[in-house]
Amino acid sequence: MNNSLTMQVVGEFLGTIILVLLGDGVCAGVNLNKSKSKGSGWIVISFGWGFAVTFGVFCVSWLCPGHFNPAVSLGMAIANKLPWSSVLPYMLAQTAGGFIGGILVWLTYFPHWQETTDQDGILGSFATTPAIRNYGWNFFTETIATFVLVFGLLGLTNTKLAPGFNPLLAGFLITAICLSLGGPTGIAINPARDLGPRLAHQFMPIANKGGSDWAYSWVPIFGPLLGGVIAALLFNVIV
C-alpha cells in the first residue's frame, strides 16, 4: 500500500465510521426497547464487534492499514511499523470517525431512544461504562486487554498469512478479548471507539439520555494507550 498520508487518513476515518456503526449498532440493538435483538446479550455484542473490525478493515484495506484505534497506531509506531508522522493524523481521523459513527447509530435507531428510559443502556450504546466503578481496576482492565490486542496484532504482522486472512484473525482476536476480558468495563480497548461516540452522546439531542459520564472517560482513553505502549515495547525487546 503506497497511498499518500491524506488517503490513509481518509481510510482510517471511513473505517472507524464503519467500525462504530456496526459495533455500537449491536450494542444499541441489545440495549434499546422494541429492538428485535433486545436482550440478546454479551455474546452477541462480542461477535458483533469482532465482525465490525473484520469488515471495517476489508472495506478500506486498499486505502490504509485499518487500525481504527489510536492505541494500535501508537503501538505500531513504537514497533517501527508506522511512521511517527502518521500517528497524530491517524488519531484525529479515528476519533472523528468514531463521532460520526455514533451519530449514525443514533439515527439508525432513532425511534427506539424514545421508547427506552434506561439511561445507562442508552449511554452504553455509545461508550463504555464499568460494571463495578473502581477507577484503578477499571484502568488495569483496559490496559491489560489492550496489551493483548496490540501484542496480538503485532504478532500477526510477523506471521505469513494468506492474503486477506489478517482482518479475519483480527476480528477473532477482538471477539476473544470481549468474551474473556470485557465483563468488568464493557471493554473499550480503543480511545477513538469510546471518545468519539461519547462526544456524539453528549452533543446529539438523544431522547431520554442522561449524562455522558465524563468522570470515567479518561479510563478508556489512557488505559488503552498505556496497554498499546507496553505491548509494543515488549515486542521490540523480543524481536
N, C-alpha and C positions, 0 to 999 in steps of 0.2 A: 504494500500500500504506500503510494508516494504522493498522496493528496497534500495540498497546502494546509497550513495550520488553520486557515479560515474554514476550509471544507471539513477538516477534522472536528473543529468546534461546532459547526452546524450538525455534524453527525452525532456528537455527544448530546447536543441539545435535543434533537429529534428522538434519539434513542432513549433518553431519560424520560421524555414525554410518554413514549410507549410503555416503558417500564412502570411508571407510576400509574398511568391509566389502567393498565392490566393488574398491577399489584394492589394498589389502593382500591381498584374496582372490585376485586374479590373480597377485600375487607368490607367495603360498603354492602356488597351483596349479602354477606353473612350477618352484618350488624343491623341493617335497616329493616324496619317493619314493612310487610307486604312485598318484600323481595322474594322471588321464588327460591333463592338459595339461603334465606334467612335461617340462622341457627345451624348451618352445616359444619361449622367448627374449624378447629385449628389445622387439621389435616388438609382440608380443602384450601385454606389460606396458604399453607406451606407449599403445596404443589402449585397453587396459582402464582405465587411469587417466583418459584423456580421456572415455570413456563414463561413468565413475564421477562425474566432475564434472557432466557434462551432465544425467544423470538424477537426481543428488542435488539439483541446482537445481530441476529440474522438480517433484520431489516436494514441495518446501517453499516454492516461489516465492510461494505465497499467504500465507505467514507472515513471510518475512524476505527480505533481499536475496540470500541464498545465497552468502556469502563463504566460509565453512568454513575460514578461513585468517587468522590474526592479522596477517600481513604485508599482506594485502589490506585488512582492516578499518582498519589503521593508515594505509595509503596513502589510502584513501577519506576518512578523517577529515582528513588533511593537505590533500587536494584539495577539502575542503568539500562532500563528497558523503555524509558520515555525521556525525551529532552526536558530539562528543567524549565525551559521557556514555554513549554506547553501546559505546565501544571496549573497555573492560575487561570488561564483562559478556559481550560477544561472544567475547573471547579465552578467558575461562574456560569458556564453554559449548562452544566449539570444541575446546579441549583435553580436556574431559570427554567429549565425543562421540568424539574420537579414541581415548580409553582404552576406552570401551565397544565401539567398532568393533573394536579389537584383540582384545578378549575374544571377540567374536562370530566373528572369523576363527579363533581358537584352537578354539572349539567346533565350528565348521563342518568343520574339517579334523582333528578330534580323533584319529582312528586313525592319521593319517599322520605325526604327530610321532614316534610310537613307531617308525615304520619309517624314520625319517630320522636319520642320525648327523652330517650336515653342520651344525655349529653356526653357521657363517656364513650358510648358507642359511636356517636357522631364524630367526635374528635379522633377516635381510633380508626375511623375510615380515612383519615388523612395522615395522622402522625402517630408515633408510638407513645404509650403510657405504661408505667410499670405495674405489675400485679401487686407487688409489695413495695411501697415507696421507701427505699433506702438508698440514698444517692451514691454512697460509696460502693455498695454491692451492685447496684444497677450499672455504675460506671465500669466495674470489673467485668460484668457480664458482656457489655458491649465491646470492651477491649478484647477479651479472650475470643469472642465469637468472630470479630473482625480479623483477629490474628489468624484464625483458622481459614477464613475466606481468602485473605491476601496470600498467605503461605501456600494454600491450595492452588490459587490461580498462578502464582509464580512457578509452582511445580508443573502445572500444565504447559507453561511456556518452555520448559526444558524437556518436554516429552514429545516424541514424534507421533503425531496423530494423523488419521486420515483427514483430508480436507473437510471442513465443516463440522468436525466432531467436537471441537473445543467448546463452542457455545452450549452444546447439549450437556457436556460434563459440568460446565459452569452452572447450569441450571440445576443439575442434580446436587451439586455442592451447596447451592443456596437452599434447596429443599431440605437437605440433611441438617444444615445449621438451624433452619427454622424449627424442624421437628425436635432436634436434640437440645438446642440451647435457647429456643425462643420463649419458653414459658415465663421466665422472670420479667422480661421487659417488652415482649412483643417484637423484639429484635429488629433494630434499625440497620445495623452494620453498614450504614451509608448516610453520611451527613446530608446529602442532597435529597435523598428519599424522604428524610424527616423534615428538614428545614423548609424546603420548597413547598410541600403540601401544608405544613403548619402555617406558613405565611398565607396560603390560599384560604385556610380555615379562618385566619384572623381577619382578612380583608373582604372576603365574599359574604354577601348577605344570606347566609345559610339559615334556613328555618330551624328554630329550636336549639341552636348551638349555644354552648356555654363558653367558658374561657379557653384559650389556646394553650394553657399550661406552660407558659414561658419559664417558670421556675425550674422545670425539668428539662427544658430544651437543650441545655448545654451538654447533657449526658450523651444523647445520640449524635452530637457533633464531635466532641473531643474524645470520647471513648473509642469510636471507630478510627479516628485519626491516629491515636496512640497505638491501637492494635495493628494498623497498617504499617506504621513505622517499625515496630518491634519485629513484625514478620519479615519485612524487607531486610532489616539489619541481620537477623538470624540467617536468612537466605544468603546474604553476601558472605557471612562468616563460613558457612558450609560450602558454598560454591567456590 
